[in-house]
């Protein structure tokens, strides 16, 4: 199964592509969709939508795994990320690509085995699981690969259906 992991944002959308077959994940690529600060917000959303469609057409994933929105202290930023996330979900839905959503806690649990793992632990374990020489950059792309790995584990589990939460 080809999985496109997405770490949503409106300045940077991280993405990572893996192939998961018979319990083994193989790295295919990573990168980021970026929009320039100062660009009107609706235009930024349009750029994200266009670039997401390009990713879907280029990589033809069977599933997209995306991080659920996590509000910290800045509600305004959270709302803007929510808008960008909606554009990403729309692009996937229009292409009839399966969508699975995971919380940061679920991703950490799936990749590291500990839901309260630190960011560096998750990044290093992602690197190791995919056999990479270095941690992918930017951090958003490394996060997206971790989200894809979470889905690979969930989709391969006989106890949970595709799109269910990582336990």
Residue, then its C-alpha position, 0 to 999 in steps of 0.5 A: x500500500x502506498x501511503x502519503x503522510x501529511x503534517x498540515x499547516x498553512x506556511x509549511x505542509x510536510x509530506x512523506x511517501x512510503x510503500x508498506x508491503x507485508x509488514x515492511x515500510x519502504x521510503x519513497x520520498x518527502x518534502x514540503x508544500x510552502x506558501x509565502x508569508x504576506x500572501x493573502x490567506x485565500x491565495x495560500x489555501x489555493x496554492x496548498x490545494x493545487x500542490x496537494x493535487x499535484x502530489x496526489x497525481x504524482x504519487x497516486x497513494x492508496x491512502x492519505x494519513x493526516x494529523x488531526x488538528x491540535x490546539x495549543x495556545x494560539x487559537x487563531x493559528x489553529x483556525x488557520x491550520x484548520x482551514x488548510x487541513x480542510x483544503x487538503x482533505x477536500x483534495x483527497x476526497x475529490x480524488x477518492x483517496x482513503x483518508x485516515x486521521x491520527x492525533x500526535x499521541x497516536x503517532x508517537x505511540x505507533x512509531x516510538x511505542x510511547x505516547x509521550x515521546x519527544x519530537x527528536x525521539x520520533x524523528x530518530x525512530x522514523x529515520x531508523x524504521x525507514x533506513x535513512x542516513x539522516x533525519x528528513x528535513x524539514x521537520x514537517x516532512x519527518x512528522x509526515x513520514x511518522x504519520x504515514x508509518x502510523x497508518x502503515x501499522x494501523x492498516x496492517x493490523x487485523x484488530x483495527x480497520x483502516x482509518x481507525x485510531x492507532x492504539 
